[in-house]
């Protein structure tokens, strides 16, 4: 410490001296220490203390403040009512039955979610779309769908599934080009402050670094009663929209039948619809979890739901839902479209020997590997059952880099990339990358 670091503190700070009476002030005055080698002494409450003693006192004060902050945040946390696994199996969310199943349930259970699917009744080819997670990279998928509409060749999908950011765009992808303006607005007008709020330091003592409140407002602004009615109409026509969340208590994926929810006519259907979308996009730890009211045998409790990508980065429609239909695609032109809102190819870079850089690089590698495994399984299923496999993802050639958590310029550039591909028909790949060459 040199003379520039010495500041005289005098003043009236209440509550810092553990021995002070209520209302009494604490005076700190640096009285003697500008010469190297001279012990620094500090007057605290009129009494001299050595620097080491002062440091211990300050450390204790800091711990007290941290403890107090932790206590305050903990007191504001959601109060949970205990419930059992058996009750969860019978639970009805927000009083609306028949709108969900476990995503990893046996095919005999998933088959009920596919009842009255239009192509199964008419014998027409099935067209399906799976939208992956990827956060702000979802701008790629949004652009691709918008450009595909412009090309005039975007199909009306019989089945659409969405996970995480893919869940946010899934209602618009399901309803078609008339909702492209909302889809574009969602991913080109998004900013850090429109999605994140809260103090990440305080969040360390809470349920997530950031609140989901801003994301809830974004979803509410785009998902209204008219959209719900349009999804209900499509559901009655034999089309299906599914979204995945992760029930963290059960450690299992939940498959939400969003069309059945929209068509339920329940007064809380719109609220639950929005909650499911927000939950699917709420990365555990980064955002607060979403609590969904449920009831079983008269017992009311709250289920904890987080990002669907926690369980499935991409809900493998071909492997689960299509297998449940029992219908192959041979001889009828069935199509499987998978949009990965991320990069799949290895991207060489010398990793900096820093904890954060190493962890981030490892996590990115894990995400790519998880995507690839799911894609490979989907490809094998498509090949065996006679469906045409179509894959789109962000190429390594895209050179714009994201700065920060939600970089609007990056998202605009990514939207433009996807849109350019969509106008050309999608530039679909028909095998997983690096499978044969």
N, C-alpha and C positions, 0 to 999 in steps of 0.2 A: 504494500500500500504506500502510495506517495502522497505528497501534499494535495495533488489534484483530486484525490479520492476522498479527502476528508471534508465532510460537510457538517456544518453545525446544525444540529437538530434541536429546536426548542419549541416547546409548544403546547400543550393541551390535547394529547391523544388519549381518549377515554378507554378504559378497559384493557390496557395492555399490561399493566403491572398486576401480577397475580395477588399481591398483597394490598392493593389499593382499595379504599372504601368506595362504595357506589358514588359516582359523581366526581371522584377525585381524579386529577389529571396526572399524567406521567411526563416528567421533564427529562429529555435526553440532551446532554451537552458534551461534545467532545472537548476535553479540556487540556490534553497534553499528549501529543504524539506526532510531531512533524519531523522529528529527527530519527534517522534510521538507527535501529538498535535500542531505541527508548521504548519501553513497554507502553502500549496504549491503554489509557484508563478512561472510563466513561462514567459520567455522573448519571445515575439512574435514581430518580426520586430523591435526589439530594445526597445519595451515597455513592462513593466511588467503587467501580467494578473493573476488574481486569478485562482485556479484550476477549480472552478465552471464556470467561464467565458470561460476558455479554453475548458471545456467539451461541453459547449453550442456551441462554435465555431466549434469544431470537429463534433458535431452532425449535424450542419447546412451543413458542408462540405460533410458529408456522404449522407445527403438527396440530395444535389446537384449532387453528383456522381450518385446516384440511378436514379434521374430524367433524367440526361444526358443519362445513359445507356438505360432507358426506351424509351427515344426519339429516340435513334439510332436504337434500335430493332424495334420499331413501324414503323420507316421510311422504314425498309426493308420488312415489312409485305406485303402480297399480296394485291394489290389494286383491290377492288371488284366493278364490275359494277352492279348497281341495276337492278333487274328484277322482274317480277310478277309471281304469282302462275299460272295464265293463260298461260304465256309464257313457264313456266316449263312443263306444260302438253303437249305442242307441240314441246318441245326442241328435237333437234337431236344432239347426242354427237359426236363431232369430225367429223361431216359430214357422219356418218354411221347410217342409219335408220334401224328400225326393230330389234334391238338387246337387248331390255329391256322392262320391264313392272314394275309396282309397285308390290312389293311382297305381299301387303295386298289388291290387287285389287279383284274385284268380280270373281267368278269362270268362268264366261262367258269370261272374259278378259284373265285369265290365260290359258284357253283352247286353245287359239291360239298359245301359246308357246309349246303346246304338239302336235300340228298338225304333222301328218306323223311320229309319234312315231312308231318304228318298230313293237312292240307287238300288237299295236292297229290295224295294217294292217294285221298281220299274225295270230292273235289269240294265240300267244305264251305267256307263263307266263312272267310277268314283274319282273325284278330284279333291285332293287334300293339301293343306298348307300347314307346316310347322314353323313357328317363329321362336327363335332362341333368345336367351338373355344376352346382356352385353352393355347395360347402362347407357351412357351417352352414344355409344356406337349404334344404338337402335336407329339413329338418323339414317343409316345405310338402308335398312329394311324399309323405312318410311319412304325414302326416295325411290327405291326399287319398285314398290307398289304403285306410287304415283306415276312414275315413268311407264310402267306396264299398262296402266289405264290409258295413257296418252297413245300408246301403240295400237290400242284397239283390240288387243289379244288377251287381255287379262281375264281368266276364267272366273265363273261364279263357283266358289269352293263349296263342296258338300260338307267338309270338315275343316275347321281351323282350330289349331291349338297354340297357346302362348304361354311362355314362361318368363317371369321377370319383366324386362323391358318389352319382350315379345308379348306379354300379357297386356301391357298398356296399349299396344297398337292393334291387338287382335280384334277388338270389336269393329274397328274401322276397316281392317282387312276383310273381315267377314261380310260386312255390309256393302262393300264395293266402292266404286269410283265416286258415288255421290257424297261420300264422307272423306274424300281425299283432302279437302281443305282443312278439316279438323286434324287429320293425321299430320299434315304438313305443319300446321301451327304448333302442334304438340312438340315437334322435334326441331323446329327452326326458331321458335321464340323462347325456348327453354334457356334459363340462365342459372347460375349458382344460387342466387337468392330466391328464385322461383321454386327451387326444390329443397334447399337446405336452410334450416334455421336452428338457433340454439348455440350453446357454448360447448364445444367438444371437450374442453377440460372438465366441465361439470358433468358432461355426458359419461365420462369415465366412471362416475359414481352412480349413474342412473341405469337406463335400459338400452341406451344407444347414444352414439356421439351426437346425433342430430334428431330433431323432431320430424315426424311424418306430416305435420300440419300443412306445410306448403304444398307437398305432393297431393294431399287430400284436396286442397283447393284447386290445383291444376286438373285433377281428375273430375272433380265436380263441375268445373267450367266446360268440360268437353263431353261428359257422359250425363245426359239428361233424360227426361221421361220419353221424349220423342225417339231417341236412340234405343231406349229399352223396348218401346213398342215395335220398332222395326226389327229388332232381334227376336222378339216373341213371334212376329209374323213369319220370319225365316225358319224359326224352330218348328212352327206348325206345318210349314211346307216340307219338312223332312231334312233340314240342314242342322248341323251341330257345331256349337262353339264351346271349347273347353279351355279352362285356365287352371294352372297348377299353383298351389301354395304348399308350404311345408308346415305341418303341425309339429311344432318343436317339442311339445310334451310327449307326443307319440313317436317322434323321429320317423315320420312317414309322410309321403307326398299325398296331397288331397286333390282329387280330380273334381273340379266344379263344372257342372253342366249349366253354363251361363244362359243358354236358351231356355231351359226348363225354369231357371230362376226368373228370367224376364217374363215368361208366360204364366207364372204362378198367380199373378194378380194380387199378390200379397202387398199390403200397404208399406211394408219395409223392404220390398224387393229392390228398389233403387239403392237404398242405403247399403244393403248387403252386397249388391253388385259392385258398388264403388269400393267397399271395404276389401273385397276379394282382389280387385285389381291393384289396390295400394299394397296389400299384404304381399302379393306375388312379386312386387318390385322393391320391397323393403329389405335391403341386405342386412342380415343379422349383425349386430354390433355397430354398424354404421347408422342405422335408423332404429327408432323405437319399433318394437313388434306391434302388430295389429291384433287387438283382442276382439274376438267374436263371441257374442252372447249365445249360450246354448242351454238346452234343458233336456234332462233325461229322468223319467220317473218322478217328475215334480221337483227335481233338484236342479237349481240354476247355477251356472258357473261360466267362466270365460275361458275360451280356448286361445292359446298363443300361436299366432301364425306369422311366418316370415317368408322371405324370398323363396319362390318356387325353385330357383336355381340351386338352393341348398341341397335339394333332393335330386332334381333332374335339371341339368343345364339346358336340355332340349327334350321336351316330352316326345318320346319316340312313337309317334302315331302308328307307323307301320307295324312295329313290334307288338304293341299293346292293343290299340283299338281296332286296327284292321284285322289282326289275328282273331279278335273277339267276334268280328262279323262272320268269319268263316268263309268269306268270299275272296277268291283270288282275282287278279287283274287280267289274267290271260284272255285273249280274244275279245276284250271289251275296252281296251285303251285306257285303263286306269292310270292315273298320274299322281306321283308323290313329289311335292315341292318342299324343300327345306331351305330356309333362309337363316344363315348364321350371322348374327350381328357382332362379328368379331373376325379376327384373322386366324386362319388355320395353319398356315405354313410356318415352318421354323424360320426365325429371323435372327441371324447371327449378330451378336454384339458382345464386346468385352465387358463383363459385369464389374461394376465398381465394388471394391472390397469393403462395403458399408452394410450394416445390418438391414436398413430399409431397402436398399437396392437389391440385396441378395434375396430377401423375403418376397419383394414384388416380382422379381424375375422368376422365382420358384413358383409363385402362385399363378403367374401367367402361363408357365409351362404346364402346370396341372390343369388349368382350364382348357388349353388346347388339346391335351391328351384326352380329357373327359369328352369333349366335343367329338373328337375323332372316333373314339370307341362307339359312341352312340350312332354316329353317321355310318360307320362300317356295318353295324348291326342292321340299320335301316336299309342299306344297300343290299345286303345279303337277302333280307326278307323280300325286297322288291324284285330281285333277280329270280328268287325261287318261286314267287307267286305271280310273276308276269306283269308287274307294274313298271312303268317308266320312272326311273330315278332322276330327279333334277335337284341340283345343289348350287347355291350362290353364297358367296362369302366375301369379306373384304380382302383384296389382294395385297401382297407385299409391295406392289408397285405404287400404292397410294402413299404419297410422300408427306402429306400434311401431318404434323404432330400436335397432339392435344397438350394444352398448357392449363393445368389445374383440373379440378374434378368435373366441372361442366363448362367446357370451352365452346361458346356459341359459334365462333368463327370455324372451329374444327367441325362442329356438327353441321354447319351450312355446307362446308366443302364435302363432307361425307354424304349429305343428302343429295348434293349435285352428282356425286359419283354414282350412287344408287339409281338416281333418276336417269342418268345417261345409259346405264345398263338396261334399265326397264324399257326405255324407248326402243332399244334394239331387241326387245323380246326377252331380256333377262340374262343373256350370256350364260345359260345354265351348263353346268358340268354334269356329266351322266355317270361318272364314277367318282369315288372319294379321291382326293388328291394323293399323289405318290403311290397309288395302289399298283399300277402296272408299269409306271415309268418314272 
